[in-house]
Amino acid sequence: MDLETKDLILREYTLKDTQEVHIYGTDEEVLKYMLWGPNTLFETKQFIALSIFKSLQDPRQDYELAIIERKSNQLIGGVCLSLKGTKVEIGWILNRNHWGKGYAFQAALELLNFGFNVLKCDTIEATCDTENHRSYQLMRKLGMSLLGTERGVRPDRDISQKNRDQYRYEIDRKRFNESLERGDYARIV
């Protein structure tokens, strides 16, 4: 399965992607607010193998896709859509050399469009650490609304071992498609 945007190709992971995934999977600045990592090389290989395995499931519940920059044909990150019962969640990660270029927005927007208009999902959610300004600003740009703050659910990465808070955002199909029709997203890209 491939999805395309102006600057990106979203495609299934392959075993050849290990080194590029491992670059951002070990970067502590990229992982600062993530619930996983930094990964060992074995963990990166496991992630890719599991992503490939999940892509073969029928019915499919997880869409883990590599983000490829069109102009360089380089893998620069990943985006995912997970269907868990009635709950659907989206997430993204980018190599920090590609932050600030609008790539996370393009990738997430395309995956939202796929989720709502191909898979016919009703609502899609996303979460992030309350200190991850880039992520929650992106959620707002995507038209997502803040559902609330969940207290003490994200493990802190420092030695204090205290738990941190996270925001939960959502958007529904009707609101997403109305924003598409109005051209709201075209003004951002």
N, C-alpha and C positions, 0 to 999 in steps of 0.2 A: 504494500500500500504506500503510495506517495501522495503527498499534498504539496501544493506550491503557493508561494507568495511572490511579491515583486522581487525580493532579494534572497529568498530562502527556498530550500527543498526540505520537506519533512519526510523522512523515510525510515524504514525498519532498520534496526541495528544489525550489523554483521560482525563476525569475529575479527575482521580487519580493523574495526573501530577501537580496539582496546587501548592503544597508546593515546589517542586524542581524548577519549573519555577519562583515562587515568590522569591526564593533565589537570582537568578541572576537578576531578574526583579526589585530588590530593592537595588542592590549593586552599589553604586555611582561610584566606580572605573570601573566596567563593562560598565556602562551607560554613562561614561564621554563624549563620542562622538556620542551617539545615539540621535535620534530625539524625543524620548519618554522617559518616566520614570523619577524618580523611581515610580513604580506602587503601588497603593493601592491593598489590597487583592481583592477587588471588580474588579478592572481593570485587574488583572491577571486572575480571573475567566472569565471575559468578553472575554479576548484574547483567552482563551482555548475554550470557547463555540463558538466563531466566527470561530476559526480554524476548529472545528468539523463541523460546519454548511457549511463552504466553501468546505470541503472535500466531501460533499454530492451533490454539484452542478454539473449539466451536461448541457453544457460542463464546465469542471473545469477550473478556472482561477488562483487559488492560491493553492500552495502546501506548507503548513506550516508543517514542520516535526520536531519531537523531535529527538535530538541526544542522543543515549543511548550508554554508554561505555560498550562494550561486557563483559570485565572481571568482572566488578562490577554490571552489569545490572542496573546502575544508570543513570538517566536523567541528562545530563551535559550541555545541550544547545539546540539551535534550528537553523534550516536552512530553507530558504524559496525561492521559485521561483514563481514570479508573472507575469502573462501574461496579459498585458494591451494593447489591440489592437495589433499593430505590435511591440510593445516594450515589452521586457522580461527582468526582473531584478532579480538578485540573492542577497541574504543577509544571514548573519550568526551572531550568538552570542553564547558565551561560558561562563559558570561559570569560574571565574578566577582561581580556583583551578586546572583547566585543560588546562590553557594556556601553550604554549610552547611544547606541546606533538604531534603536527602535526594533531590534531583532526579537527580543522577548515578546514585545507587543504583537508583532506580525505572526509569530509562531503560535502564541496563545489565541489570538483572534481566529486564525485558521482552524485551530483545533476546536474552539468553541463552535464555529460554523459547522464543522464536521459532526460534533456531538449533537447539536440541536437539529440540523437539517438533513443529516444522513441517518444518524442513530436514533433520532427523535427523542432525545432526552428532554425532560420537562424543566429541570433545574440543574445547574452546575455550580459547585462550591469550590472555594480555594481557602487555604489557611496560610498564615505566616506569623513569625515572631513579631511582637508589637514594636520591636526596635528595627525591623527590616523595612525601612522607609521605601526603598526601591520597589519591593514587592507589593506593599499595599497601595502605593501610588499607581502601579501598573493595574492592579485590580480595579481601582477607581476609573482609570482610563478605559478599561474594558466595559465599563458600565455596571460593574458589580456593586452591590449595596452591602454595607456592614451589617451582619446579623448580630454580632456581639463579640465580647471578649471572654475567652475561656481562661480562667485563672490557674496558674501553676501546672500547666500540662506539657511544657516543653523543657527538657533537661538543659541546664546551663552547661556550657563548655568549660567554664573555669573550675577551679578546685573547690569552690564554695558548695557545689552539689545542690544548690537550691533550684527550684523549678521556675520557669519563666512563663509569661502569658503569651497567648496567641490571639490574633484576630481571625474571625471566620466571615468570609464574604460569599455572596451568591448572586446569580443572575438567572432569570428564567427565559424560556424560548421566546415568549411574546415580546418582552422588553428588548432582548437581543436583536430580534428581527426588525422591530420598529426602529432601533438605532441604525441598523444596516440600511433600511429603506430611506431614512432621513439623510444618510451620508455622514453620520456622526463620526464613524471610524475613519472614513476617507480623509477627513480634516486632520487627523492625528498622524497618519502614516507619512 
